[in-house]
Amino acid sequence: MTTHHPRTHPIILLTGTPGTGKSTHAQLIAAASSSSSSSSGPGGQGEGEEEEGCEFEHINVSELVKEKGFHEGWDEEWSSWILDEDKVRGFGPFGDGIRFGGIE
């Protein structure tokens, strides 16, 4: 059975080793998505017409995990918190009510 989500835009989750630029890239993508653009190319918009886009919000999950205690402890080898996915999944923008896209 497929569950319909009221979300209108995708959620992009960037993962990887600490210190590799995930947050920097997320901030750049979010900033680029909020810039208005116009096109006279194949998309069918004429010059000066607004292109329907997807505006993203940058949510730093690492900070959220630390601030809200959404972890299962500290990983000494990776020097990072061990994410408790169930706690994050039920929180605010990640809960069932999300309608817009997010990025982290």
N, C-alpha and C positions, 0 to 999 in steps of 0.2 A: 504494500500500500504506500502510495506516494503522499507525502505531506506537503501541502501548499504553504509557502512562507510569504508573508506580506512584504518582504524585503523587495525593493525596486532596483537595487544596485548590488553588485557583488561585494563580498568581504575578502580582502586580500591579506593573507597572513604571511609575513616574511619570517623565516626561521633560519637558524644557523649558529655557528660558533660565536661566542661573545667577542665583541670588538672588531667585527668584519664589515660594519657599515650598514646594518639593517635599518637602524633608526634614521640615519642620514638619508638613505634612499626613500624610506617611507615619508619623511618630511618633504623631500623634493617632489615625490609623486602627488602628495596631498596639495602642495602649493601649485603644481602645474594643473591639477584638476580644477582648482578654483579660479584659474585665470580664464577670462572669457576669450573666445576665439571666433574668428569668422573664416569662411572658406568660399572659394569660388571654384572649387575642384569637383571631383566626381561625386561628392556627397549630395549634390543637388542644391546647396545653399548658394545664393548669390553673394556678391561682395557686400559686407556690412550686415548680413543676416546672422543672427545668433545660431550657433550650432548646438543642438541638444546634447549636453554632456553628462558626465557623472562626477559629482563633486565628492571627494573623499575627506574623511576626518582622520587625522593621525592619532591613534591611541597607543601609547607606549605600554605594552603589556608587562614589560619588566618592572616598570615603576608601579603599575597597578598591583602586581603580585606582591611587591615589597610593602606598599602602603596599606593594602587590605588584608595581608596575611594569606593570600591565595597560593600557598606553597606547602610542600610536604617536608621541608627542611632544606639544608644547604648542601650542595655538592662540592666537596673539597677539590676534586680533580678538575672540574670545569669552572670553579669559582663562580657559581651561579645558583640561584634558587631552583628547586625542583618544582615545576608547575603542577598545581592541582587543577586539572582541566575541568572537573565538575564544579568547583567553586567559581572559576572564571566564566564558564559557560552560562551560569545562572545569573551573572551580574549585569546590571544595567544595559549598556549597548550590545552586549553579547547574548542577552536573554531573548526570549521568544518575541518580544515586541519590536525588535530592530527592523527598520524599514529602509534605511539608507546604507550606503556602503561605508566601509571603514578600512583602515590599513594599518598594519603594524608588522 
